[in-house]
Amino acid sequence: MEEKTRKFFILLFIITSCSQEANFDSPIYSGSKLKIGIVGDKPKIREKNISLISLSMEDILQNKFKNLDSVFITKRYLKEAAKPQYAEVYLQSPIPFIFIESEKVYLAFIDDQLSYENAHTNKSEDYLIGFYKDTYWGLGLHNNIKNEKTIQDCYSRLFVILERFKNTGEIIID
């Protein structure tokens, strides 16, 4: 009887732990409409008030993003995005740039003397790294678990920051 009871409590603990990770509070961004340029594949987001507009790295170099609220660069394009010719674009940009799933710190993108390969590893495990003027920030996944829900939650939190930027011109993070 004691063995069955012990197994029951172990199973109950495992189920409870798993369900807590899957059932965290993740509000959907419901603010104003945002227009975001994206280099790479569009992420699967929950929001209907977000327009994702495809861009190329050449568009970035030619500053074809000034009518947008932000630009996202996906993991597939990060090595190219860290090439020296882009550093000044990010430093002078009128909007924030977001680097998705970067294994390297933000300096890889703004230091024209530093390659992606030679930049320091992003030890904070941030899923999204943002940069605007002299401000950088990172947003991680809930409990560092990578799944559809935690990724969508991360984007929803980012959209709040971008809306605040759109309204104030400042990066404000809670």
C-alpha positions as CSV (number, residue, x, y, z in Angstrom):
1,M,0.0,0.0,0.0
2,E,2.8,2.4,0.9
3,E,4.5,1.9,-2.5
4,K,1.3,2.7,-4.4
5,T,0.8,5.8,-2.4
6,R,4.3,7.0,-3.0
7,K,3.9,6.4,-6.8
8,F,0.6,8.2,-6.8
9,F,2.2,11.3,-5.2
10,I,5.1,11.2,-7.5
11,L,2.8,11.1,-10.5
12,L,0.6,13.8,-9.0
13,F,3.7,16.0,-8.6
14,I,4.8,15.5,-12.2
15,I,1.4,16.3,-13.6
16,T,1.1,19.4,-11.4
17,S,4.6,20.6,-12.4
18,C,3.9,20.1,-16.1
19,S,0.5,21.8,-16.0
20,Q,2.0,24.9,-14.2
21,E,4.5,25.3,-17.0
22,A,1.8,25.0,-19.6
23,N,-0.8,27.2,-17.9
24,F,1.0,30.5,-17.2
25,D,-0.8,33.8,-17.6
26,S,-0.1,35.0,-21.1
27,P,-2.2,38.0,-22.1
28,I,-2.5,38.7,-25.8
29,Y,-1.4,42.2,-26.9
30,S,-4.5,44.3,-27.5
31,G,-3.0,47.7,-28.1
32,S,-2.9,49.9,-31.2
33,K,-2.0,48.5,-34.6
34,L,1.7,48.0,-35.2
35,K,3.5,47.7,-38.6
36,I,6.6,45.6,-38.3
37,G,9.1,44.8,-40.9
38,I,10.6,41.3,-40.9
39,V,13.7,39.8,-42.5
40,G,13.0,36.1,-42.7
41,D,10.0,33.9,-42.0
42,K,7.1,35.5,-40.2
43,P,6.5,34.1,-36.7
44,K,3.2,32.6,-35.7
45,I,1.7,35.3,-33.5
46,R,-1.8,35.4,-31.9
47,E,-2.4,39.1,-32.5
48,K,-4.6,40.4,-35.3
49,N,-3.5,44.0,-34.9
50,I,0.1,43.4,-36.0
51,S,1.1,43.7,-39.6
52,L,4.2,41.9,-40.6
53,I,5.8,43.2,-43.8
54,S,8.6,41.2,-45.5
55,L,11.9,42.9,-45.9
56,S,15.3,41.9,-47.3
57,M,18.7,42.8,-45.8
58,E,19.1,45.0,-48.9
59,D,16.0,46.9,-47.7
60,I,17.7,47.4,-44.4
61,L,20.8,48.7,-46.0
62,Q,18.7,51.2,-48.1
63,N,16.7,52.3,-45.0
64,K,13.4,51.1,-46.5
65,F,11.8,50.8,-43.0
66,K,11.2,54.3,-41.8
67,N,7.4,54.0,-42.0
68,L,7.4,51.0,-39.7
69,D,7.2,50.7,-35.9
70,S,10.1,48.1,-35.7
71,V,12.1,45.7,-37.7
72,F,12.6,42.0,-36.7
73,I,15.6,40.0,-38.1
74,T,15.2,36.2,-37.7
75,K,17.8,33.7,-36.7
76,R,18.5,32.7,-40.3
77,Y,19.8,36.2,-41.2
78,L,21.7,37.1,-38.0
79,K,25.2,36.4,-39.4
80,E,24.5,38.7,-42.3
81,A,22.8,41.3,-40.1
82,A,26.1,41.4,-38.1
83,K,28.2,42.4,-41.1
84,P,29.9,45.8,-40.7
85,Q,27.8,47.7,-43.3
86,Y,24.7,47.3,-41.1
87,A,26.1,48.6,-37.8
88,E,25.5,52.3,-38.6
89,V,22.0,51.6,-39.9
90,Y,21.1,50.1,-36.4
91,L,22.8,52.9,-34.6
92,Q,21.1,55.6,-36.5
93,S,17.7,53.9,-36.9
94,P,14.6,55.9,-35.9
95,I,12.9,52.6,-34.8
96,P,14.0,49.6,-32.7
97,F,15.6,46.5,-34.3
98,I,14.8,43.1,-32.8
99,F,17.2,40.2,-33.3
100,I,15.3,36.9,-32.9
101,E,17.1,33.9,-31.3
102,S,20.5,35.4,-31.4
103,E,23.2,33.3,-29.8
104,K,25.3,36.4,-29.5
105,V,25.0,39.7,-27.6
106,Y,23.7,42.9,-29.2
107,L,27.3,44.1,-29.8
108,A,27.6,41.7,-32.7
109,F,25.2,44.0,-34.6
110,I,26.4,47.5,-33.7
111,D,30.2,47.0,-33.5
112,D,31.4,47.1,-37.1
113,Q,34.7,45.6,-35.9
114,L,33.1,42.5,-34.4
115,S,31.8,39.5,-36.4
116,Y,28.9,37.4,-35.3
117,E,31.2,34.5,-34.8
118,N,33.6,36.5,-32.6
119,A,31.0,38.2,-30.4
120,H,30.3,37.1,-26.9
121,T,27.7,34.4,-26.4
122,N,24.3,35.5,-25.1
123,K,24.4,33.9,-21.7
124,S,21.1,35.4,-20.6
125,E,19.2,33.1,-23.0
126,D,17.0,35.9,-24.2
127,Y,14.8,34.8,-27.1
128,L,14.5,38.4,-28.4
129,I,17.2,41.1,-28.2
130,G,16.1,44.6,-28.9
131,F,18.3,47.6,-29.8
132,Y,17.4,51.3,-30.2
133,K,20.0,54.1,-30.1
134,D,21.9,53.5,-26.8
135,T,19.3,51.1,-25.3
136,Y,19.3,47.3,-25.6
137,W,17.1,44.8,-23.8
138,G,16.2,41.2,-23.9
139,L,13.1,39.1,-23.5
140,G,13.2,35.5,-22.5
141,L,10.8,32.6,-22.8
142,H,8.7,31.6,-19.8
143,N,10.8,29.3,-17.7
144,N,13.3,29.1,-20.6
145,I,10.9,26.6,-22.3
146,K,10.7,26.9,-26.0
147,N,7.3,26.0,-27.4
148,E,4.6,27.8,-29.3
149,K,2.9,29.3,-26.3
150,T,6.0,30.7,-24.7
151,I,7.2,32.1,-28.0
152,Q,3.8,33.8,-28.6
153,D,3.9,35.1,-25.1
154,C,7.3,36.6,-25.7
155,Y,6.1,38.4,-28.8
156,S,3.0,39.7,-27.0
157,R,5.2,41.2,-24.3
158,L,7.4,42.7,-27.0
159,F,4.4,44.3,-28.7
160,V,3.6,46.2,-25.5
161,I,7.1,47.6,-25.4
162,L,6.9,48.6,-29.1
163,E,3.6,50.3,-28.6
164,R,5.0,52.3,-25.7
165,F,7.9,53.3,-28.0
166,K,5.5,54.3,-30.7
167,N,3.6,56.6,-28.2
168,T,6.6,58.0,-26.3
169,G,9.7,57.5,-28.4
170,E,11.3,55.7,-25.4
171,I,12.0,52.1,-24.6
172,I,10.1,51.3,-21.4
173,I,10.3,47.8,-20.0
174,D,8.3,46.6,-17.0
